[in-house]
Amino acid sequence: MLPSFSSIQDTVRDLWRLLVSYTKQETIDPLRTLGRYLGFGFAGMSMITLGVFMLTLSIMRAMQSMTGDVFSGFWSWVPYVVALVILSAVIALVVSRISRESHHHENGETR
């Protein structure tokens, strides 16, 4: 006996609902999770960047104000260079860690 037309329609309708719910589960939900992950990552990166900048600025200002006349006159540029060197070292450290991490992932290594 052949199935009725209405049961075929119900089967197709159920199949469509299953396909739509599966597509949502496998695309939209991971994208939401990824968005949340990126949001927290961006917020953390912003806070760390602001903290490193403020720490470097405070070191520079301390060198300018707490050392008396050591960095006055011709030597007034030294605190700025020290701050630049500190920030350059932090940037070099971060870039080296990023390069090392991507190298490990390319080779399939784990820690």
C-alpha positions as CSV (number, residue, x, y, z in Angstrom):
1,M,0.0,0.0,0.0
2,L,1.3,3.5,-0.9
3,P,1.6,6.2,1.8
4,S,-1.0,8.9,1.6
5,F,-0.1,12.4,0.2
6,S,-0.7,14.0,3.6
7,S,1.8,11.7,5.3
8,I,4.4,12.5,2.7
9,Q,3.7,16.2,3.3
10,D,4.1,15.7,7.0
11,T,7.4,13.8,6.4
12,V,8.7,16.6,4.2
13,R,7.6,19.3,6.7
14,D,9.3,17.4,9.5
15,L,12.4,17.0,7.4
16,W,12.5,20.7,6.7
17,R,12.1,21.6,10.4
18,L,14.9,19.2,11.2
19,L,17.1,20.7,8.5
20,V,16.4,24.3,9.7
21,S,17.0,23.4,13.4
22,Y,20.2,21.5,12.6
23,T,21.5,24.4,10.4
24,K,20.8,26.9,13.3
25,Q,22.5,24.6,15.8
26,E,25.6,24.2,13.6
27,T,26.0,27.8,12.4
28,I,24.2,30.4,14.5
29,D,25.0,29.0,17.9
30,P,28.8,28.6,17.2
31,L,28.8,32.2,15.8
32,R,27.2,33.5,18.9
33,T,29.8,31.7,21.0
34,L,32.6,33.0,18.8
35,G,31.2,36.5,19.1
36,R,31.2,36.3,22.9
37,Y,34.7,34.8,22.9
38,L,36.0,37.7,20.6
39,G,34.2,40.3,22.7
40,F,35.9,39.1,25.9
41,G,39.2,38.8,24.1
42,F,38.9,42.3,22.8
43,A,38.0,43.7,26.2
44,G,40.9,41.9,27.8
45,M,43.3,43.0,25.1
46,S,42.1,46.6,25.6
47,M,42.6,46.5,29.4
48,I,46.1,45.0,29.1
49,T,47.1,47.5,26.5
50,L,45.9,50.4,28.6
51,G,47.6,49.0,31.7
52,V,51.0,48.6,29.9
53,F,50.7,52.1,28.4
54,M,49.8,53.7,31.8
55,L,52.6,51.8,33.5
56,T,55.1,52.9,30.9
57,L,53.8,56.5,31.2
58,S,54.2,56.4,35.0
59,I,57.8,55.2,34.7
60,M,58.5,58.0,32.3
61,R,56.9,60.6,34.5
62,A,58.8,59.2,37.6
63,M,62.1,59.5,35.7
64,Q,61.2,63.1,34.9
65,S,60.1,64.2,38.4
66,M,61.8,61.9,40.9
67,T,65.4,62.1,39.6
68,G,66.0,65.8,40.4
69,D,68.0,67.6,37.7
70,V,69.5,64.4,36.2
71,F,67.2,64.4,33.2
72,S,66.9,68.2,32.7
73,G,68.2,70.4,30.0
74,F,70.0,68.4,27.3
75,W,69.1,65.0,28.9
76,S,65.4,65.7,29.0
77,W,64.8,63.3,26.0
78,V,66.1,60.2,27.9
79,P,62.8,59.3,29.8
80,Y,61.0,59.3,26.4
81,V,63.6,57.0,24.9
82,V,63.4,54.7,28.0
83,A,59.6,54.6,27.6
84,L,60.0,53.8,23.9
85,V,62.5,51.0,24.6
86,I,60.1,49.5,27.2
87,L,57.2,49.6,24.9
88,S,59.3,48.2,22.0
89,A,60.4,45.3,24.3
90,V,56.8,44.5,25.2
91,I,55.8,44.6,21.6
92,A,58.7,42.3,20.6
93,L,57.8,39.9,23.4
94,V,54.2,39.7,22.3
95,V,55.1,39.2,18.6
96,S,57.6,36.5,19.5
97,R,54.9,34.7,21.5
98,I,52.4,35.0,18.6
99,S,55.0,33.7,16.2
100,R,55.9,30.8,18.5
101,E,52.2,29.8,19.0
102,S,51.4,29.9,15.3
103,H,54.6,27.8,14.6
104,H,53.5,25.2,17.1
105,H,50.0,25.0,15.6
106,E,51.3,24.7,12.0
107,N,53.5,21.7,13.1
108,G,50.6,20.1,15.1
109,E,52.5,20.3,18.3
110,T,50.9,20.7,21.6
111,R,52.2,21.9,24.9
